[in-house]
Amino acid sequence: MATKKTDDKEKVREARKKTRLADEAKAFAELVAKVKKDHSKEELLARVSKQPDNYEIAEFMAARKALDEMKVPYSKSF
């Protein structure tokens, strides 16, 4: 049986999760916009053509998203 205190904690946890996910989506959209602005199609294609290191994964995914938005075909395997 759930108590009021437990229900309140769950509501707070869910609200924080939604806020965090919204913040992460906004930050990723900003990164995609920056990547599209700062790099040419050729540079983006070069970036997604090789497997990224762990610290490069965010920029790699942003480059893929930018190419998708620009409707540029690229190989999705390494």
RAHUMO-V696908 format. One record per helix or strand of 3 or more residues. SS is the DSSP state (@ for helix, = for strand). FROM is the first residue (numbers start at 1). LEN is the number of residues. If there is no record, write none. Layout:
ss->SS from->FROM len->LEN
ss->SS from->FROM len->LEN
This chain:
ss->@ from->4 len->35
ss->@ from->41 len->8
ss->@ from->54 len->16
